[in-house]
Amino acid sequence: MSALAANLPEDALEPITSVAKTGIYFGYAQVLERHQGPEEKGTFQGTDLEVQPMVMSLGWNPYYKNEKMTAVSICSSTLQASTA
């Protein structure tokens, strides 16, 4: 099993923190790409775009002197897309 980890952007935290407490959460996630235009295809293909099991850590980050909350999601997946 491989895992894909991502820090959620700061603007995504406000909706999460308004309804959730700090902790570890399990759920499902889907990675979506932003495209330049409707004709362009992304680098993710096939199973890369499927909903995957995920774990998310929501909490205070010592890197930011515990002044900023961060969220890190980890999806269990084997990405087919090339990261090169």
Order of alpha helices (4+ residues) and beta strands (2+ residues): beta-alpha-beta-beta-beta
